[in-house]
Amino acid sequence: MNNQYYILVDNEQSGPFSYDELTEMGLDIHTRVLSPLADTWQDACDLPEFYPYFESRGIYLPTGDNLASFGWRFLAYVIDYVILSFLLNFILRFLASNGIKFTLGTYNDLLKMPINEILLLQLITSITLVLYNSICEASPMKGSLGKKLCRIVVVDVDGMGQSYLNALLRSVGKAISIFLLYTGFLPILFTEHRQALHDMIAKTYVVKL
């Protein structure tokens, strides 16, 4: 039973191979495999016994069982909120040293700010959020610092990391989710794949390691 995997190579059946032989060959997620436990050909990514192998290569397939819960994602968001607060404070101090100042001592100060300053502050905040998330998610971390601490990553349907453009699209979508009074996060609670609005836009999944 150990040597009964077959694969398709240029549409030609090849094998039999053992599990170890297949993984040593550098099995791809879309390699067509005939398992000893199945009667039909399947992609390697659809065979649970290969999940540990793909994870060892940094490929985290969204299987359903490993999707991050709302609680873990909320905790990661809180951590990122703290990090972004420090980052935004640094940016505002830098701008102030160059003559661009905002008076933000209290909530009343915000209410008294001219509309053009409010819009500029919102733009700076949104750009900081988008760049922070997109750079982190397109990096080998596959997620923000908060997600890394919570051991969750953002992947595509094939369990791979994102390109920068896709991470940028997702980050802009997250900014929209926040702008909509955070309602863009609510679908995590009831959608099949626990996707927020920005996940649906970018076709991504958040999985727990």
C-alpha positions in Angstrom: 0.0 0.0 0.0 3.0 2.3 0.4 3.9 2.5 -3.3 0.5 3.1 -4.9 0.4 6.8 -5.7 0.4 7.6 -9.4 0.8 11.1 -10.9 0.2 12.6 -14.4 3.2 13.9 -16.1 2.5 15.5 -19.5 -0.9 13.7 -19.4 0.9 10.4 -19.0 0.5 8.2 -15.9 3.7 7.8 -14.0 4.4 5.6 -10.9 3.8 3.9 -8.6 5.4 6.2 -6.0 5.5 6.1 -2.2 4.5 9.2 -0.2 8.1 10.0 0.5 9.1 9.6 -3.1 6.4 12.1 -4.2 7.3 14.7 -1.6 11.0 14.4 -2.5 10.1 15.1 -6.1 8.8 18.5 -5.1 5.1 17.8 -5.5 3.1 20.8 -6.7 -0.4 21.7 -5.4 -1.9 21.2 -8.8 -0.1 17.9 -9.6 -2.8 15.3 -10.5 -2.5 12.4 -8.2 -4.2 9.0 -8.0 -4.3 8.1 -4.3 -4.5 4.4 -3.1 -7.7 5.5 -1.2 -9.4 7.0 -4.2 -10.8 5.9 -7.6 -10.4 9.3 -9.4 -7.5 11.7 -10.1 -7.3 14.7 -7.7 -5.1 17.7 -7.3 -2.4 17.1 -4.6 -3.9 20.0 -2.6 -7.1 18.1 -2.3 -5.4 15.2 -0.5 -5.2 15.8 3.3 -2.2 13.6 3.8 -0.1 16.1 1.8 -1.1 19.1 3.9 1.9 18.8 6.3 4.2 18.6 3.3 2.7 21.8 1.8 2.8 23.6 5.2 6.5 22.8 5.4 6.9 24.7 2.2 5.0 27.7 3.5 1.7 26.8 1.7 -1.3 27.0 4.1 -4.3 25.7 2.2 -7.6 27.1 3.5 -9.2 23.8 4.4 -12.1 25.0 6.5 -10.8 23.5 9.7 -7.9 26.0 9.9 -9.7 29.2 9.1 -9.0 31.9 11.8 -11.9 32.7 14.0 -13.4 36.2 14.6 -11.8 36.2 18.0 -8.2 35.6 16.8 -8.7 38.2 14.0 -10.0 40.7 16.5 -7.1 40.2 18.8 -4.7 40.7 15.9 -6.5 43.9 14.9 -6.2 45.2 18.5 -2.4 44.6 18.5 -2.1 46.2 15.0 -4.2 49.2 16.3 -1.7 49.8 19.1 1.2 49.5 16.6 -0.4 51.8 14.1 -1.1 54.3 16.8 2.6 54.6 17.6 3.4 54.7 13.9 0.9 57.4 13.2 2.1 59.4 16.2 5.6 59.2 14.8 4.4 60.4 11.3 2.5 63.3 12.8 5.5 64.4 14.9 7.6 64.3 11.7 5.0 66.3 9.8 4.8 68.8 12.7 8.6 69.3 12.6 8.1 70.2 8.9 5.4 72.7 9.5 2.3 70.6 9.1 0.6 70.5 12.5 -2.7 69.2 13.8 -4.2 70.1 17.2 -5.3 66.8 18.7 -5.2 67.2 22.4 -8.8 66.2 23.0 -11.9 65.1 21.1 -13.2 68.6 21.2 -10.1 69.7 19.3 -11.0 67.3 16.5 -14.5 68.8 16.3 -13.0 72.3 16.0 -10.6 71.4 13.2 -11.3 72.9 9.8 -12.7 70.4 7.3 -9.6 70.5 5.1 -7.5 69.5 8.1 -9.8 66.7 9.0 -9.7 65.3 5.5 -5.9 65.6 5.4 -5.7 63.7 8.7 -8.0 61.0 7.4 -5.9 60.7 4.3 -2.7 60.3 6.3 -4.3 57.7 8.6 -5.7 55.7 5.6 -2.4 55.8 3.7 -0.6 54.6 6.8 -3.0 51.8 7.4 -2.9 50.7 3.7 0.9 50.8 3.4 1.4 49.0 6.8 -1.0 46.1 5.9 0.0 45.7 2.2 3.7 45.7 2.9 3.4 43.2 5.8 1.0 40.9 3.9 3.1 40.8 0.7 6.2 40.0 2.8 7.2 36.4 3.9 5.2 37.0 7.1 1.9 36.8 5.0 0.3 39.1 7.5 0.6 42.1 9.8 2.6 42.1 13.0 -0.6 41.5 14.9 -1.4 38.5 12.8 2.1 37.1 13.2 1.9 37.3 17.0 -1.5 35.5 16.8 0.0 32.9 14.4 -2.4 33.6 11.5 -1.6 34.4 7.9 -3.4 35.7 4.8 -3.4 33.4 1.8 -5.1 32.9 -1.6 -7.2 29.9 -2.5 -4.0 27.9 -3.3 -2.6 28.6 0.2 0.1 30.9 -1.2 1.0 34.4 -0.2 -0.1 37.5 -2.0 1.5 39.6 -4.6 2.0 43.2 -3.5 -0.8 44.4 -5.9 -3.3 42.0 -4.4 -2.2 42.8 -0.8 -2.7 46.5 -1.7 -6.2 45.7 -3.0 -7.0 43.9 0.2 -5.6 46.7 2.3 -7.7 49.3 0.5 -10.7 47.0 1.0 -9.9 46.9 4.8 -9.8 50.7 4.9 -13.3 50.6 3.2 -14.5 48.1 5.8 -13.4 50.4 8.6 -14.9 53.4 6.9 -18.2 51.6 6.8 -18.3 51.7 10.6 -16.5 48.3 10.7 -19.5 46.5 9.1 -17.1 45.1 6.5 -15.8 42.8 9.2 -19.2 41.3 10.2 -19.3 38.7 7.4 -16.5 36.8 9.2 -19.2 35.7 11.7 -21.5 34.1 9.2 -19.8 33.4 5.8 -18.7 29.9 5.0 -15.1 30.8 4.7 -15.0 33.4 7.5 -14.2 36.2 5.0 -14.5 39.9 5.7 -15.5 42.3 2.9 -11.8 42.9 2.1 -11.2 39.1 1.9 -14.0 38.8 -0.6 -12.6 41.7 -2.7 -9.1 40.3 -2.8 -10.2 36.6 -2.8 -8.1 35.8 0.3 -8.5 33.7 3.4 -7.1 34.0 6.9 -5.8 30.8 8.4 -4.5 29.7 11.7 -1.1 28.1 11.8 
